Amino acid sequence: MAGKRTYGDSCGIARALDLVGERWALLVVRELLLGPKRFTDLRAGLPNLGPDVLTQRLRELADAEVVVRRKLDPPAGAWVYELTDRGRELEPVVIGLGRWGALAPFPPGGMRIGVDSTVLALKTLFDAEAAAGLDATLGLRLDGQRFSVAVADGALAVARGPADSPDAVIETDPGTLTGLLWGGLSPADAEGTGSVTFEGKRAAIRRFLKLFPLPARE
C-alpha cells in the first residue's frame, strides 16, 4: 500500500482506520457481509460510488487482506469479491456503527436504502428480549432477492438464499419494509397499496415486525 495516506499513529484504532478508514471502504465491507458479490452487484448496492473509486477501494481492501477476489465454480464462472476471515471480523464493528447511527438524521433527498443495508439493519436493531420464546423462520424477498431470517433462543440468524420451510414469507421492497418496521406504516395499509405480500402465519409476521425497535435516545 505504498503511497497510501496514514495517520502515523501507533494506536490500534488509528492503524485500523489506516486500513479501512478511506471514504466508502466500510460501505464496501457492508455490501459483502452477507456473501460474495460481483463488481456489478457492488455498483448496484452503492450507486453513488463511481467505478474507478470502487476499483481503488477493492484494491486497497485486498492489499489489507480484508477482501479477496475469486472465480466461482462452473457453471457460474463469474468473478466475485468476498470478505476474508479477517474481513468478516469487521461485522460487529459495522453492526455497532449502524446501531450508533440509527438515530442520526437522514441525509437530504429522501430515505433510499439498499437491499443488503435493509437486511443488515435487522441484525443491527434486533431486540433479543422482544424475541424471547419465539422460534420461527421467515422468508424475506426484497426486490426479488431472497433471504432466510431465523429467530430461536433469543438469537437472530440471517442468510442470503431462500428459507427452508418458512413459517411465513414477506415480499416487498426495502422502502416498504423500513416503513413497516420504523416508519409507522401498518401491514394493512401496505397490503392495501399492493406494496407488500404476506404469506403464512400472520402471528409470526406481526411478532417479527416488532423485533427491531430503534434504540432509545438518552
C-alpha positions in Angstrom: 0.0 0.0 0.0 2.9 2.4 -0.8 1.8 6.0 -1.0 -1.5 5.4 0.9 -2.3 8.0 3.5 -1.7 7.2 7.1 -2.5 8.7 10.5 1.1 8.0 11.6 -0.3 6.9 15.0 0.5 3.5 16.5 -2.9 3.3 18.3 -4.9 0.3 17.2 -7.8 2.5 16.2 -5.6 4.6 14.0 -4.0 1.6 12.4 -7.4 0.1 11.7 -8.5 3.3 10.1 -5.3 3.3 8.0 -6.7 0.1 6.5 -10.5 0.7 6.3 -10.9 4.4 7.0 -10.9 5.7 3.5 -14.3 7.0 2.2 -16.5 4.2 1.0 -14.3 1.4 2.4 -16.6 0.3 5.2 -19.6 0.5 2.9 -17.9 -1.9 0.6 -17.4 -4.2 3.6 -21.1 -3.7 4.5 -22.1 -4.9 1.0 -20.1 -8.1 1.4 -21.2 -9.1 4.8 -24.0 -11.3 3.5 -21.8 -13.0 1.0 -19.8 -12.6 -2.2 -20.8 -10.2 -4.9 -19.8 -9.4 -8.5 -18.4 -5.9 -9.3 -21.7 -5.0 -10.9 -23.6 -6.1 -7.8 -21.4 -3.9 -5.7 -22.1 -1.0 -8.0 -25.9 -1.6 -7.7 -25.6 -1.6 -3.9 -23.5 1.6 -3.9 -25.0 3.6 -6.8 -23.3 6.9 -5.7 -19.8 5.3 -5.9 -18.1 5.6 -9.2 -16.4 2.5 -10.8 -12.9 4.0 -10.6 -13.2 4.7 -6.9 -14.8 1.3 -6.2 -11.9 -0.4 -8.1 -9.4 1.6 -5.9 -11.2 0.7 -2.7 -11.3 -3.0 -3.6 -7.6 -3.0 -4.4 -6.8 -1.3 -1.1 -9.0 -3.7 0.9 -7.4 -6.7 -0.9 -3.9 -5.3 0.0 -5.1 -5.1 3.6 -6.3 -8.8 3.4 -9.9 -7.7 4.1 -11.3 -8.7 0.6 -10.3 -11.3 -1.9 -11.3 -11.8 -5.5 -12.1 -15.3 -6.8 -13.8 -17.1 -9.6 -16.9 -19.1 -8.9 -17.1 -22.7 -9.8 -18.8 -23.7 -13.0 -21.4 -23.3 -14.4 -21.4 -19.7 -13.0 -17.8 -18.9 -13.6 -18.1 -15.3 -12.6 -15.5 -13.3 -10.7 -16.7 -12.2 -7.3 -15.3 -10.3 -4.3 -15.8 -11.7 -0.8 -14.5 -11.0 2.7 -11.6 -12.9 4.1 -11.8 -14.3 7.6 -10.1 -11.1 8.8 -12.6 -9.1 6.8 -15.5 -10.9 8.4 -14.2 -9.9 11.8 -15.4 -6.4 10.9 -19.0 -7.4 11.1 -19.6 -6.4 14.8 -17.8 -3.1 14.1 -20.1 -2.4 11.2 -23.2 -3.5 13.1 -22.2 -1.5 16.1 -21.6 1.6 13.9 -25.0 1.1 12.3 -26.7 0.9 15.7 -24.9 4.1 16.8 -26.0 5.9 13.6 -29.6 4.7 13.8 -30.7 7.9 15.4 -28.7 10.2 13.2 -30.6 12.5 10.8 -31.4 11.1 7.4 -29.5 12.7 4.5 -31.3 15.2 2.4 -33.2 14.0 -0.6 -35.1 11.0 0.8 -34.6 7.7 2.5 -33.1 5.4 -0.2 -31.8 2.2 1.3 -30.4 -0.8 -0.4 -31.4 -4.4 -0.1 -28.4 -5.5 1.9 -28.5 -2.4 4.1 -32.1 -3.2 5.0 -31.3 -6.8 5.9 -28.2 -5.8 7.9 -30.4 -3.3 9.8 -32.3 -6.3 11.1 -29.1 -7.6 12.7 -28.3 -4.1 13.9 -31.5 -3.4 15.8 -32.6 -7.0 16.8 -34.0 -7.0 20.3 -33.3 -10.3 22.0 -35.7 -9.6 24.8 -38.5 -9.0 22.4 -37.8 -12.3 20.8 -38.0 -14.3 24.0 -39.9 -17.6 23.4 -40.1 -17.1 19.6 -38.9 -19.9 17.4 -39.7 -19.1 13.8 -38.2 -18.8 10.3 -39.3 -16.2 7.8 -38.5 -15.9 4.1 -37.8 -12.4 3.1 -38.0 -11.3 -0.6 -36.7 -7.8 -1.2 -36.7 -6.6 -4.8 -36.6 -10.2 -5.9 -33.6 -11.1 -3.7 -34.3 -13.9 -1.2 -33.1 -14.2 2.4 -33.8 -16.6 5.3 -34.4 -14.9 8.7 -34.4 -17.3 11.7 -35.2 -16.5 15.3 -34.5 -19.0 18.0 -33.4 -18.9 21.6 -33.3 -15.1 21.5 -30.8 -15.0 18.6 -31.2 -13.9 15.0 -29.6 -15.6 12.0 -29.8 -14.1 8.6 -28.6 -15.8 5.4 -28.8 -15.0 1.7 -30.9 -17.5 -0.1 -34.4 -19.0 0.2 -35.7 -20.1 3.6 -36.3 -23.8 4.1 -40.0 -24.4 5.1 -40.5 -20.9 6.5 -43.4 -20.1 8.9 -44.1 -17.0 6.8 -42.9 -15.0 3.9 -42.7 -11.2 3.4 -42.3 -10.0 -0.2 -41.8 -6.3 -0.6 -39.2 -3.6 -1.4 -36.7 -2.0 1.1 -38.6 1.2 1.4 -41.8 -0.5 2.4 -40.1 -2.8 4.8 -38.4 0.1 6.6 -41.8 1.8 6.7 -43.3 -1.2 8.3 -40.5 -1.5 10.8 -39.7 2.1 11.7 -42.0 4.4 9.7 -45.4 3.8 11.2 -46.7 2.0 8.2 -49.3 -0.6 9.1 -49.4 -4.0 7.5 -53.0 -3.5 6.4 -52.2 -0.2 4.7 -49.1 -1.7 3.0 -51.2 -4.6 1.7 -53.9 -2.3 0.6 -51.5 -0.5 -1.7 -50.1 -3.7 -3.1 -46.6 -2.8 -1.9 -46.2 -6.0 0.3 -47.4 -9.6 0.1 -47.7 -11.7 3.3 -47.8 -15.5 3.2 -48.1 -18.0 6.0 -48.6 -17.4 9.7 -49.8 -13.8 10.3 -49.0 -14.1 14.0 -45.3 -14.8 13.2 -45.3 -11.8 10.8 -46.8 -9.5 13.5 -44.3 -10.7 16.0 -41.4 -10.4 13.6 -42.2 -6.7 12.8 -41.8 -5.8 16.5 -38.3 -7.3 17.0 -36.3 -4.4 15.7 -37.1 -1.2 17.7 -34.9 1.9 17.2 -32.6 2.5 20.1 -33.9 4.9 22.7 -32.4 8.4 22.7 -30.9 9.1 26.1 
